[in-house]
Amino acid sequence: QVQLVESGGGSVQAGGSLRLSCVLSGTNFRLDTMGWYHQVPGKAREMVAHILPGGGANYVDSVKGRFTISRDNTKNTVYLQINSLKPEDTGVYYCNSLNKQYSPWGQGTQVIVRS
């Protein structure tokens, strides 16, 4: 069974940094395009960054220059480095494969940015 486990969230002051991790078990994700998603209560998940199998990355405009997505295919892990945190970054962060959309989603990791 495929399992997604996100970690690394926390409560930080605006301007701070966090590094989120997502481990995928039960399959090898080296051919997957992996994405990080952001969700706030009452709204749908929004993909904020994704990384191709070869390492190329894309970001939504609101996070460009502040978020960096990376992957370690030997560890089946994808990371999201978040710098210069803003209050609007508050929410739950999830990861998943864009190709496969594994189900169920993980529990996510909560990020709270204090102003």
Secondary structure, 3 states (H helix, E strand, C coil): CCEEEEECCEEEECCCCEEEEEEEECCCCCCCCEEEEEECCCCCCEEEEEECCCCCEEECHHHCCCEEEEEECCCCEEEEEECCCCHHHCEEEEEEECCCCCCCCCCCEEEEEEC
